[in-house]
Amino acid sequence: LLWAHEGLQRGALGRRSDASEDEEAPEAQVGVVMAVAAAQPALLRQCCAVLSARLRQLQGGLALQKRLVDCVISLLARGVVAPVMEALGEVASSSAADFSLARHVALRLLAVVAPPYAPPFAASLLALLRQPRLKEAFGASFGEASQAAARQRQPLVETVRHIGAEHPPLKEGEAAGRLERGVAGTRE
């Protein structure tokens, strides 16, 4: 895990003359982190920290960034909720993130989670889905009215509507505290 962490922080494992090997190194390091996560459930939070740190850098190719998103979302499904939601929220709101990456974050997340949502998770999810950058990424802020754009936004609209109907809004900061307490009482 330490080897993968250091390699991902540098962006590649050393400098080689062959550029294709440099592009493959982060992918191999992500693979190592995910293998550790699968074999050592007690290290899920550390694995999340390693992947999230690289994801927040928003460096590397779009394919690597999407792979990192997929990996942290898989950790969310295994019970690492608060750190994953925090990292995804940062990526979805970053002006440095490509629009396709912001859409990927939202759509992959919605493909994994389903109601009923715990109130703190619902508040966290709602905050992520209401990011202005996501609205831009899905074309909502530009008034894009095409049928394709509307179909792509549909899961977001339905989830926001569901959460709004099922969960009253929490006060500022209350959602994060509840989310942390909720995670502390689960698998980890």
Sequence and secondary structure as in RCSB ss.txt:
>XXXX:A:sequence
LLWAHEGLQRGALGRRSDASEDEEAPEAQVGVVMAVAAAQPALLRQCCAVLSARLRQLQGGLALQKRLVDCVISL
LARGVVAPVMEALGEVASSSAADFSLARHVALRLLAVVAPPYAPPFAASLLALLRQPRLKEAFGASFGEASQAAA
RQRQPLVETVRHIGAEHPPLKEGEAAGRLERGVAGTRE
>XXXX:A:secstr
 HHHHHHHHHSSSS  S HHHHHHHHHHHHHHHHHHHHH GGGHHHHHHHHHHHHHHT S HHHHHHHHHHHHHH
HHTT  HHHHHHHHHHHH TTS HHHHHHHHHHHHHH  SS  HHHHHHHHHHHT HHHHHHTTGGGT   HHHH
HHHHHHHHHHHHHHHHS    TTHHHHHHHHHHHTS  
